């Protein structure tokens, strides 16, 4: 048995059937919301190349600003060199003048020390020599004088003894002759012995030649005044001349600022190496994300269409069943109402309120509209009895009618369309916002920070390389000038003067060495001349060496050490003195790397994301407004139901 597919095989009915409803099921509020989102995504996808180009222009403008600052930075050695050169020149000049003053004071001190030592040793020598020689000679003279007194006294005693002996002999002879003369007849004439005067023995003295020689030796001991005077002249004259030479030469050993080099201005090209590929990558990622979102929205539209068709199929079946159920419930209510009115009318026949209901009243506009409303919301009316029981509204007809009116009001297709439109659109937008603020923004910022970090590293490397070369060239030139001045001063201090033909330290040390050695030789020669051939020659020379010779040797060694180590080192400039520190260099690129900067790479990447987000937020605001309109309808329904409930 075949089917007749001709147009007149199945006549149309005066209402839309299931097939007609299924053909219209795709025109739902959900699809409309997704269609608006799809249109926005398509517009955003077309705007992504412009966003990428704007981001590149913003980054290029920021790079130009960094390049301008970098050009100023690499020219800092040029601008700083003048002040640093003046500072270096003043420092070197002050140092050389200070060294000259120190040398002048040192020469004065050495001169005074040497003269003091010479005078001290001369005085000490004279005192000790006077003590030794004069004391020895005085002892010798005193011994000779004591010997002379002893000899004189001895000779006088001998003279007296001889004279007494001769006198005793004469007395003995006289006594003997007196005894003999008493004999008679004896007359002897005794001869008389003359007593010698012995005057020679009375004035016996030692010869004065030895005492005179010793006294002459005492008077001829040298005072070394001539030696002192000659040494003073020998020391003072060259030292004074040397001081004048040092002061004049040190005043001339200065550095002029014009001698010091000044680096030339430098420029760097940074934007040529600016890598903007990460912006293209971000744009590609955003475009891919938008395409994925478009695909998901299209898929959601297809799913919603299928769901709408299924829902339409289900709702049509429920609608047909609901119509039958509503008809039965409506008829049941009408029959119950009729029976109640008939009973009331029988009980009170004269009461007009309980009159019999006619067919016209049964099919009145109100009843028909209630029936149509129930058939329009079959699912709602299917559960309204249960909801009325739950809310205890089934006891009165008015309360139940108010509930039906309120639910019908907020579920009106116009109001229901705004609610579904807002909810579906809001869910789709919020999903996109969550994805953008989460993984998409994180990946984008990571790429931007990596690109900014690479560029910052290349900028720092270029700046440091350019400034390092300029600073190194300037430092070498400055140190060369300082080295020439230092060599000239050291040659003056050592062996050769590049300004004048004299040697300061040589002159000083050799003069002082010669002076001290000359002083020692003069003293030794004088002692040798005075005490030559005497027993005091060797002790005097030993004393002189002990007092002066050993000290002269030590001072000579010290002066020789000064001569060998006399060297002036002037400070030189460091090749890094005109370089920027890493922190200051990083400040130049901070505008590209600092997330807080409006022109940094992360900020530019965020602007691209934020442009997408602003579009989504605008859509979200529209969906919120749609939901808000339904909320207003909900509030209006509550007010209307309450107004009717209170009998207004």
ROGUDREN-915596 format. One line per field, with one value per residue (C-alpha): x, y negated, z; residue number from 1. Coordinates in Angstrom, 2 decimals, padded with zeros to 5 digits, always signed. Each point is the difference from the previous one (the first is absolute). Layout:
px	c(X:...);
py	c(Y:...);
pz	c(Z:...);
pati	c(NUM:...);
end
This chain:
px	c(+000.00:+001.63:-000.26:-001.52:+002.45:-002.12:-000.74:-003.64:+000.68:+000.24:-002.09:+001.35:-001.68:-000.82:+002.93:+003.72:+000.76:+003.16:+001.86:-000.65:+001.19:+003.15:+000.80:-000.11:+001.79:+003.44:-001.27:+000.41:+001.32:+003.07:+000.95:-000.62:+002.36:+002.65:-000.48:+000.76:+003.10:+001.04:-000.33:+002.11:+002.67:+000.11:+000.44:+002.74:+001.77:+000.10:+001.33:+002.92:+002.41:-000.68:+000.66:+003.28:+001.02:-000.90:+002.00:+003.02:-000.30:-000.27:+003.02:+001.90:-000.81:+001.17:+003.16:+000.64:-000.25:+002.41:+002.34:-000.04:+000.83:+002.66:+001.62:+000.17:+001.41:+002.74:+000.96:+000.34:+003.80:+000.11:-002.04:+001.63:+003.59:+000.37:-000.96:+001.96:+003.04:-000.12:-000.31:+002.93:+002.15:-000.71:+000.72:+003.28:+001.10:-000.87:+001.91:+003.10:-000.06:-000.47:+002.89:+002.15:-000.94:+000.71:+003.39:+000.81:-000.88:+001.95:+003.07:-000.26:-000.41:+002.93:+002.15:-000.84:+000.44:+003.39:+001.23:-001.32:+001.71:+003.26:-000.12:-001.11:+002.80:+002.46:-001.00:-000.04:+003.33:+001.51:-001.42:+001.26:+003.30:+000.45:-000.85:+002.37:+002.92:-000.15:-000.56:+002.93:+002.30:-001.08:+000.81:+003.41:+000.78:-001.10:+002.19:+002.96:-000.59:-000.22:+003.22:+001.68:-001.01:+001.21:+003.41:+000.35:-000.83:+002.33:+002.90:-000.52:-000.06:+003.21:+001.63:-001.05:+001.22:+003.36:+000.35:-000.95:+002.48:+002.80:-000.96:+000.01:+003.49:+001.25:-001.54:+001.57:+003.36:-000.24:-001.00:+002.79:+002.50:-001.27:+000.70:+003.40:+000.77:-000.47:+003.01:+003.06:+002.31:-002.31:-001.20:-001.55:-001.62:-002.99:-000.94:-003.57:-002.22:-002.09:-003.74:-001.06:-002.95:-001.36:-002.18:-000.41:-001.85:-002.33:-001.38:-000.04:-003.18:-001.24:+000.21:-003.10:+000.14:-002.45:-002.51:+000.21:-000.53:-003.08:-001.41:+000.65:-001.80:-003.02:-000.22:+000.24:-002.98:-002.29:-003.48:-001.16:-001.64:+001.46:-001.31:-003.46:-000.05:+001.15:-002.48:-002.85:+000.85:+000.47:-003.44:-002.05:+001.07:-001.00:-003.06:-001.27:+000.66:-001.74:-003.05:-000.29:+000.29:-002.61:-002.48:+000.40:-000.14:-002.94:-001.91:+000.66:-000.87:-003.73:-002.67:-002.14:-003.59:+000.68:+002.53:-002.62:-002.11:-003.78:-001.88:-002.13:-003.77:-001.32:-003.26:-001.54:-002.67:-002.20:-003.33:+001.56:+000.46:-003.43:-001.72:-003.78:-000.62:-001.51:-002.75:-000.75:-000.04:-002.42:-002.20:+000.11:-000.94:-002.89:-001.21:+000.23:-001.91:-002.70:-000.27:-000.33:-002.63:-001.85:+000.12:-001.28:-002.78:-001.02:+000.07:-002.07:-002.47:-000.31:-000.45:-002.57:-001.83:-000.09:-001.01:-002.68:-001.36:-000.07:-001.53:-002.58:-000.85:-000.30:-001.90:-002.44:-000.82:-000.32:-002.06:-002.46:-000.24:-000.23:-002.84:-001.94:+000.88:-000.88:-003.26:-000.88:+001.03:-001.84:-003.15:+000.32:+000.17:-002.94:-002.12:+000.88:-000.87:-003.31:-000.94:+000.85:-002.06:-002.93:+000.02:+000.25:-002.79:-002.25:+000.68:-000.56:-002.08:-000.52:+003.74:+001.24:+003.59:-000.80:-001.60:+000.67:+003.07:-000.74:+002.13:+000.97:+001.37:+001.87:+001.64:+000.57:+003.12:+001.51:-000.39:+001.31:+003.02:+000.72:-000.16:+002.32:+002.42:+000.05:+000.62:+002.83:+001.86:-000.81:+003.05:-000.64:-003.65:+000.86:+001.77:-001.99:-002.28:+002.98:+001.55:-003.31:-000.17:+003.62:-000.71:-003.41:-001.76:-002.49:-002.49:-001.23:-000.70:+001.37:+003.39:+000.41:-001.06:+002.54:+002.78:-001.02:-000.07:+003.46:+001.64:-001.65:+001.23:+003.68:-000.06:-001.45:+001.96:+001.26:+001.27:+001.21:+001.88:+001.96:+000.94:+001.22:+001.77:+001.88:+000.89:+001.37:+001.99:+001.33:+001.23:+001.79:+001.62:+001.09:+001.67:+001.99:+000.94:+001.18:+002.16:+001.45:+000.80:+001.49:+002.22:-000.15:+001.18:+002.68:+001.44:-000.19:+001.78:+002.67:+000.73:-000.03:+002.34:+002.35:+000.05:+000.54:+002.74:+001.82:-000.25:+001.12:+003.02:+000.93:-000.42:+002.18:+002.64:+000.03:+000.16:+002.71:+002.06:-000.16:+000.58:+002.74:+001.95:-000.42:+000.89:+003.02:+001.31:-000.48:+001.64:+003.02:+000.47:-000.36:+002.35:+002.57:+000.02:+000.20:+002.81:+002.05:-000.26:+000.77:+003.05:+001.28:-000.33:+001.58:+002.89:+000.53:-000.11:+002.40:+002.50:-001.26:-002.35:-002.07:-000.46:+003.39:+003.33:+000.22:-000.73:-001.77:+000.45:+003.45:+001.00:-001.41:+001.22:+003.41:+000.52:-001.00:+002.06:+002.98:-000.56:-000.20:+002.99:+001.87:-000.77:+001.27:+003.14:+000.68:-000.31:+002.22:+002.65:-000.04:+000.43:+002.80:+001.82:-000.38:+000.80:+002.36:+002.81:-001.60:-001.57:-003.38:-000.23:-001.58:-002.41:-001.13:-000.61:-001.89:-002.10:-000.77:-001.07:-002.12:-001.73:-000.17:+001.18:-002.64:-002.75:+001.29:-000.09:-003.60:-001.12:+001.77:-001.87:-003.29:+000.68:+000.94:-003.31:-001.88:+001.86:-000.87:-003.69:-000.86:-003.02:-003.29:-003.07:-002.82:-003.51:-001.38:-003.60:-001.93:-001.28:-003.45:-000.29:-002.26:-002.11:-003.55:-000.73:-002.21:-002.85:+000.14:+000.18:-003.03:-001.86:+000.25:-001.92:-002.30:-002.74:+000.00:+000.26:-001.81:-003.57:-001.11:+001.14:-002.70:+002.38:+001.67:-000.23:-002.18:-002.30:-000.28:-000.83:-002.56:-001.53:-000.61:-001.67:-001.88:-001.36:-001.55:-001.20:-001.61:-002.00:-001.06:-000.85:-002.19:-001.79:-000.30:-001.56:-002.64:-000.74:-000.20:-002.48:-002.11:+000.01:-000.75:-003.03:-001.32:+000.68:-002.04:-002.81:+000.29:-000.31:-002.94:-001.71:+000.48:-001.46:-002.97:-000.71:+000.27:-002.25:-002.65:+000.44:-000.84:-003.11:+001.16);
py	c(+000.00:-003.29:-003.53:-002.84:-002.90:-002.43:-003.36:+000.88:+003.43:-001.46:-003.11:-002.83:-000.56:-003.43:+000.11:+000.77:+003.64:+001.79:-000.27:-003.68:-000.56:+002.09:-002.08:-003.12:+001.48:-001.37:-003.58:+000.01:-002.57:+002.14:-000.01:-003.74:-000.61:+002.24:-001.70:-003.38:+001.48:+001.52:-003.36:-001.66:+002.69:-000.36:-003.76:+000.52:+002.51:-002.56:-002.63:+002.13:-001.03:-003.63:+000.75:+001.68:-002.96:-002.49:+002.05:-000.02:-003.75:-000.53:+002.21:-001.78:-003.40:+001.26:+001.32:-003.40:-001.56:+002.56:-000.59:-003.75:+000.56:+002.52:-002.52:-002.44:+002.74:+001.08:-003.67:-000.34:+000.48:-003.03:-002.12:+001.36:-000.12:-003.78:-000.02:+003.16:-001.38:-003.17:+002.08:+002.21:-002.99:-001.73:+003.20:+000.67:-003.62:-000.04:+003.25:-001.25:-003.27:+001.93:+002.28:-003.06:-001.50:+003.32:+000.23:-003.56:+000.73:+003.26:-001.80:-002.59:+002.75:+001.99:-003.09:-000.86:+003.61:+000.36:-003.33:+000.88:+003.40:-001.56:-002.65:+002.56:+002.40:-002.89:-001.25:+003.50:+000.68:-003.18:+000.74:+003.55:-000.95:-002.79:+002.39:+002.65:-002.12:-002.86:+002.42:+002.13:-002.98:-001.53:+003.26:+000.11:-003.60:+000.54:+003.08:-001.89:-002.83:+002.48:+001.63:-003.40:-000.87:+003.40:-000.45:-003.54:+001.09:+002.97:-002.13:-002.57:+002.77:+001.45:-003.46:-000.50:+003.47:-000.59:-003.36:+001.50:+002.82:-002.43:-002.11:+003.12:+000.93:-003.50:+000.18:+003.42:-001.20:-003.08:+002.10:+002.42:-002.81:-001.59:+003.23:+000.23:-003.63:+000.71:+002.18:-001.94:-000.92:+000.95:-002.67:+001.31:-002.28:+001.78:-000.84:-001.21:+001.80:-002.50:+000.86:+000.05:-002.18:+002.59:-002.69:+002.17:+002.56:-002.66:-000.96:+003.43:+000.18:+002.11:-001.59:-001.96:+001.35:+002.89:-002.19:-002.63:+002.65:+001.35:-003.50:-000.76:+003.27:-001.05:-003.32:+001.59:+002.40:-000.90:-001.54:+000.88:-003.41:-000.28:+003.47:-000.94:-003.24:+001.67:+002.86:-002.41:-001.76:+003.30:+001.22:-003.19:-001.27:+003.02:+000.73:-003.56:+000.12:+003.37:-001.36:-002.81:+002.45:+002.32:-002.80:-001.44:+003.38:+001.27:-003.13:+000.74:+003.72:-000.54:+001.42:-002.30:+000.97:-000.59:+002.85:+002.56:+001.69:-000.35:+002.94:-000.70:+000.26:+003.47:+001.32:+003.45:+001.57:+002.15:+000.21:+001.80:+003.01:-000.30:+003.38:-000.34:+003.60:+000.62:-002.51:+002.00:+003.12:-001.65:-001.12:+003.50:+001.46:-002.45:+000.73:+003.71:-000.49:-002.02:+002.63:+002.69:-002.12:-000.48:+003.74:+000.69:-002.58:+001.54:+003.42:-001.36:-001.48:+003.39:+001.71:-002.57:+000.46:+003.74:-000.50:-002.47:+002.52:+002.69:-002.42:-001.05:+003.64:+000.65:-003.19:+000.71:+003.38:-001.55:-002.79:+002.41:+001.95:-003.20:-001.21:+003.17:-000.22:-003.67:+000.67:+002.75:-002.09:-003.01:+002.05:+001.60:-003.36:-001.24:+003.09:-000.32:-003.66:+000.76:+002.65:-002.33:-002.78:+002.35:+001.18:-003.52:-001.10:+002.83:-000.98:-003.67:-000.31:-003.68:-000.78:-001.39:+000.99:+003.67:-000.11:+002.67:-000.53:-000.04:+001.36:-003.54:-000.62:+003.30:-000.98:-003.55:-002.02:+000.43:+003.74:+000.32:-002.21:+002.08:+003.11:-001.48:-001.14:+003.48:+001.53:-002.47:+001.16:+003.66:+000.89:-002.87:+000.83:+003.65:-000.75:-003.02:+002.01:+001.49:-003.47:-001.37:+002.74:-000.62:-003.72:+000.69:-001.95:+002.70:-000.92:-003.06:-000.50:-003.57:+000.98:+002.75:-002.35:-002.57:+002.61:+001.05:-003.64:-000.71:+003.04:-000.72:-003.60:+000.76:+002.94:-002.04:+000.67:-003.57:+000.05:+003.58:-000.89:-002.78:+002.37:+002.78:-002.47:-001.55:+003.30:+001.70:-003.04:-000.59:+003.58:-000.15:-003.36:+001.04:+003.11:-002.13:-002.51:+002.78:+001.52:-003.38:-001.09:+003.38:+002.01:-002.37:-003.03:+002.02:+001.34:-003.44:-001.72:+002.69:-000.55:-003.78:+000.13:+002.33:-002.29:-003.08:+001.77:+000.97:-003.54:-001.44:+002.30:-001.11:-003.65:+000.41:+001.83:-002.71:-002.80:+001.62:+000.84:-003.53:-001.71:+002.45:-000.82:-003.74:+000.19:+002.22:-002.34:-003.01:+001.76:+001.01:-003.55:-001.48:+002.54:-000.74:-003.67:+000.88:+002.47:-002.68:-002.29:+002.89:+001.06:-003.56:-000.33:+003.40:-000.80:-003.19:+002.07:+002.59:-000.55:-002.23:-002.94:-000.38:-003.71:-000.93:+001.79:+000.73:+002.91:-000.85:+003.13:+000.63:-003.54:+000.26:+003.45:-000.30:-003.44:+001.20:+003.17:-002.03:-002.47:+002.66:+001.88:-003.26:-000.95:+003.35:-000.25:-003.55:+001.06:+003.05:-002.05:-002.60:+002.63:+001.63:-003.30:-000.94:+003.35:+001.34:+001.95:-000.18:+002.68:-001.79:+000.39:+003.46:-000.52:-003.31:+001.52:+002.93:-002.43:-002.03:+003.09:+001.20:-003.34:-001.21:+002.61:+002.63:-002.63:-001.36:+003.51:+000.50:-003.39:+000.66:+003.32:-001.78:-002.67:+002.67:+001.79:-003.28:-000.48:+003.51:-000.18:-003.58:+000.38:-001.89:+001.88:-002.17:+001.50:+001.07:+000.10:+003.23:+001.04:+000.48:-003.44:-001.30:+003.17:+000.18:+002.51:+002.98:-001.48:-003.28:+001.88:+002.05:-003.25:-000.84:+003.13:-000.03:-001.60:+003.12:+002.56:-001.53:+001.36:-003.28:-001.99:-000.77:+000.59:+003.16:+003.23:+001.71:-003.04:+000.05:+003.70:-000.67:-002.73:+002.54:+002.34:-002.90:-001.08:+003.45:-000.13:-003.41:+001.41:+002.93:-002.31:-002.09:+003.16:+001.07:-003.33:+000.56:+003.46:-001.37:-002.57:+002.77:+001.91:-003.25:-000.59:+003.43:-000.78:-003.18:+002.08:+002.35:-002.95:-001.40:+003.42:+000.10:-003.48:+000.90:+003.24:-001.78:-002.80:+002.47:+002.00:-003.00:-000.66:-003.11);
pz	c(+000.00:-001.07:+001.38:-001.90:+000.11:-001.96:+001.66:+000.46:+001.51:+003.52:+000.37:+002.24:+003.31:+001.38:+002.47:-000.11:+000.30:+001.13:-003.31:-000.28:+003.55:-000.63:-003.06:+002.19:+003.02:-000.98:+000.36:+003.78:+002.44:+000.63:-003.64:-000.17:+002.94:-001.50:-003.36:+001.58:+001.68:-003.32:-001.76:+002.71:-000.24:-003.77:+000.37:+002.59:-002.23:-002.78:+002.45:+001.27:-002.83:+000.85:+003.67:-000.92:-002.16:+002.75:+002.51:-002.31:-000.47:+003.75:+000.61:-002.78:+001.53:+003.37:-001.63:-001.58:+003.45:+001.40:-002.93:+000.63:+003.65:-001.01:-002.34:+002.88:+002.22:-002.40:-000.37:+003.77:-000.19:-002.31:+002.41:+003.15:-001.22:+000.34:+003.66:+000.74:-001.84:+002.07:+003.15:-001.02:-000.95:+003.30:+001.93:-001.82:+000.31:+003.68:+000.45:-001.79:+001.91:+003.21:-000.91:-000.69:+003.35:+001.72:-001.73:+001.01:+003.61:-000.19:-001.29:+002.75:+002.56:-001.40:-000.09:+003.58:+001.13:-001.68:+001.35:+003.40:-000.08:-001.15:+002.70:+002.59:-000.83:-000.24:+003.43:+001.43:-001.58:+001.47:+003.42:+000.05:-001.57:+002.49:+002.79:-001.25:-001.18:+002.47:+002.82:-001.04:-000.49:+003.29:+001.76:-001.69:+000.88:+003.57:+000.23:-001.36:+002.47:+002.88:-001.18:-000.20:+003.57:+001.16:-001.70:+001.37:+003.53:-000.28:-001.23:+002.74:+002.60:-001.43:+000.15:+003.57:+000.92:-001.63:+001.69:+003.34:-000.48:-000.79:+003.02:+002.20:-001.24:+000.85:+003.46:+000.66:-001.07:+002.20:+003.00:-000.63:-000.33:+003.20:+001.84:-001.55:+000.80:+003.69:-000.11:+000.99:-002.57:-002.70:-002.26:-003.14:-002.46:-001.44:-003.59:-000.57:-002.69:-001.93:-000.21:-003.67:-001.03:-002.49:-001.68:-003.05:+002.04:+001.37:-003.45:-001.63:-002.31:-002.90:-003.44:-001.14:-003.57:+000.65:+001.81:-002.67:-002.68:+001.75:+000.52:-003.65:-000.94:+002.05:-001.72:-003.44:+000.33:-002.96:+000.58:-003.57:-000.42:-003.47:-000.84:+001.22:-001.98:-003.19:+000.39:+000.61:-003.23:-001.81:+001.05:-000.09:-003.40:-002.14:+002.10:-000.36:-003.71:-000.19:+001.83:-002.49:-002.88:+001.47:+000.64:-003.48:-001.72:+002.04:-000.85:-003.66:+000.35:-000.39:-002.26:-002.09:-000.71:-003.69:+000.03:+001.04:-002.70:-000.36:-001.59:-003.04:+000.03:-000.77:-001.39:+000.01:-002.17:+002.20:-001.78:-002.95:+002.24:+001.64:-000.20:-000.42:-000.93:+003.41:-000.87:-003.12:+002.16:+002.43:-002.89:-001.44:+003.37:+000.37:-003.51:+000.71:+003.23:-001.79:-002.72:+002.64:+001.74:-003.29:-000.61:+003.49:-000.40:-003.33:+001.63:+002.86:-002.48:-001.71:+003.33:+001.07:-003.30:+000.55:+003.60:-001.07:-002.50:+002.66:+002.44:-002.57:-000.64:+003.69:+000.72:-002.86:+001.45:+003.41:-001.54:-001.57:+003.20:+001.93:-002.17:+000.73:+003.67:+000.13:-001.78:+002.45:+002.96:-001.36:-000.67:+003.40:+001.62:-002.04:+000.86:+003.63:-000.12:-001.73:+002.57:+002.81:-001.53:-000.64:+003.58:+001.26:-002.28:+001.22:+003.55:-000.71:-003.09:+000.43:+000.38:-003.35:+000.81:-000.47:-003.33:-002.65:-002.20:-003.70:-002.83:-001.02:+003.43:-000.08:-003.30:+001.14:-000.92:+003.46:-000.03:-003.51:+000.80:+003.09:-002.10:-002.60:+002.70:+001.50:-003.39:-000.67:+003.12:+000.28:+002.09:+002.36:+000.45:+000.36:+003.28:+001.13:+002.19:+001.84:+000.38:+001.31:+002.59:+000.99:+000.47:+001.61:-002.75:-001.04:+002.70:-001.81:-003.65:-000.02:+001.43:-002.54:-002.77:+001.20:-000.10:-003.51:-001.07:+001.51:-001.58:-003.34:+000.25:+000.63:-002.48:-002.82:-003.20:-000.15:+003.58:-000.26:-003.16:+001.80:+002.83:-002.25:-002.27:+002.96:+001.68:-003.10:-001.09:+003.52:+000.33:-003.35:+000.78:+003.48:-001.36:-002.45:+002.72:+002.30:-002.73:-001.02:+003.56:+000.78:-002.34:-003.00:+001.99:+001.79:-003.27:-001.61:+002.89:+000.03:-003.68:+000.43:+002.99:-001.84:-003.03:+002.18:+001.94:-003.19:-001.32:+003.34:-000.04:-003.50:+001.00:+003.08:-002.04:-002.67:+002.57:+002.05:-003.07:-001.43:+003.33:+000.95:-003.15:+000.50:+003.69:-000.69:-002.70:+002.27:+002.97:-002.10:-001.25:+003.47:+001.56:-002.72:+000.98:+003.69:-000.77:-001.74:+003.01:+002.36:-002.01:-000.04:+003.76:+000.62:-002.33:+001.97:+003.17:-001.40:-002.76:-002.78:-000.27:-003.15:+000.77:+001.44:+000.23:+003.71:+002.33:+003.19:+002.08:-001.45:+000.84:+003.51:+000.97:-001.65:+001.55:+003.44:-000.33:-001.13:+002.82:+002.69:-001.38:-000.40:+003.57:+001.24:-002.15:+001.22:+003.62:-000.56:-001.80:+002.74:+002.73:-001.95:-000.39:+003.66:+001.60:-002.63:+001.66:+003.45:+002.09:-000.35:-003.78:-000.14:+002.93:-001.46:-003.44:+001.57:+001.97:-003.12:-001.95:+002.89:+000.35:-003.59:-002.48:+000.75:-000.07:-003.28:-001.47:+001.17:-001.30:-003.28:-000.34:+000.74:-002.60:-002.52:+000.68:-000.53:-003.26:-001.21:+000.99:-000.86:-002.30:-000.35:-001.24:-001.30:+000.02:-003.35:-001.13:-000.29:-003.46:+001.54:+001.58:-002.79:-000.24:+001.24:+002.72:-000.92:+002.04:-001.92:-003.30:+000.94:+000.68:-003.71:-000.97:+003.01:-002.12:-002.18:+002.79:+002.96:+000.12:+001.60:-003.03:-002.54:-002.93:+001.25:-001.94:+002.63:+000.03:-003.79:+000.11:+002.72:-002.15:-002.75:+002.49:+001.58:-003.39:-000.34:+003.60:-000.48:-002.89:+002.17:+002.89:-002.29:-001.08:+003.62:+000.86:-002.69:+001.34:+003.54:-001.25:-001.57:+003.30:+001.82:-002.24:+000.91:+003.66:-000.44:-001.51:+002.99:+002.38:-001.95:+000.19:+003.76:+000.35:-002.22:+001.88:+003.34:-001.20:-001.06:+003.20:+002.17:-002.07:-001.78);
pati	c(1:2:3:4:5:6:7:8:9:10:11:12:13:14:15:16:17:18:19:20:21:22:23:24:25:26:27:28:29:30:31:32:33:34:35:36:37:38:39:40:41:42:43:44:45:46:47:48:49:50:51:52:53:54:55:56:57:58:59:60:61:62:63:64:65:66:67:68:69:70:71:72:73:74:75:76:77:78:79:80:81:82:83:84:85:86:87:88:89:90:91:92:93:94:95:96:97:98:99:100:101:102:103:104:105:106:107:108:109:110:111:112:113:114:115:116:117:118:119:120:121:122:123:124:125:126:127:128:129:130:131:132:133:134:135:136:137:138:139:140:141:142:143:144:145:146:147:148:149:150:151:152:153:154:155:156:157:158:159:160:161:162:163:164:165:166:167:168:169:170:171:172:173:174:175:176:177:178:179:180:181:182:183:184:185:186:187:188:189:190:191:192:193:194:195:196:197:198:199:200:201:202:203:204:205:206:207:208:209:210:211:212:213:214:215:216:217:218:219:220:221:222:223:224:225:226:227:228:229:230:231:232:233:234:235:236:237:238:239:240:241:242:243:244:245:246:247:248:249:250:251:252:253:254:255:256:257:258:259:260:261:262:263:264:265:266:267:268:269:270:271:272:273:274:275:276:277:278:279:280:281:282:283:284:285:286:287:288:289:290:291:292:293:294:295:296:297:298:299:300:301:302:303:304:305:306:307:308:309:310:311:312:313:314:315:316:317:318:319:320:321:322:323:324:325:326:327:328:329:330:331:332:333:334:335:336:337:338:339:340:341:342:343:344:345:346:347:348:349:350:351:352:353:354:355:356:357:358:359:360:361:362:363:364:365:366:367:368:369:370:371:372:373:374:375:376:377:378:379:380:381:382:383:384:385:386:387:388:389:390:391:392:393:394:395:396:397:398:399:400:401:402:403:404:405:406:407:408:409:410:411:412:413:414:415:416:417:418:419:420:421:422:423:424:425:426:427:428:429:430:431:432:433:434:435:436:437:438:439:440:441:442:443:444:445:446:447:448:449:450:451:452:453:454:455:456:457:458:459:460:461:462:463:464:465:466:467:468:469:470:471:472:473:474:475:476:477:478:479:480:481:482:483:484:485:486:487:488:489:490:491:492:493:494:495:496:497:498:499:500:501:502:503:504:505:506:507:508:509:510:511:512:513:514:515:516:517:518:519:520:521:522:523:524:525:526:527:528:529:530:531:532:533:534:535:536:537:538:539:540:541:542:543:544:545:546:547:548:549:550:551:552:553:554:555:556:557:558:559:560:561:562:563:564:565:566:567:568:569:570:571:572:573:574:575:576:577:578:579:580:581:582:583:584:585:586:587:588:589:590:591:592:593:594:595:596:597:598:599:600:601:602:603:604:605:606:607:608:609:610:611:612:613:614:615:616:617:618:619:620:621:622:623:624:625:626:627:628:629:630:631:632:633:634:635:636:637:638:639:640:641:642:643:644:645:646:647:648);
end
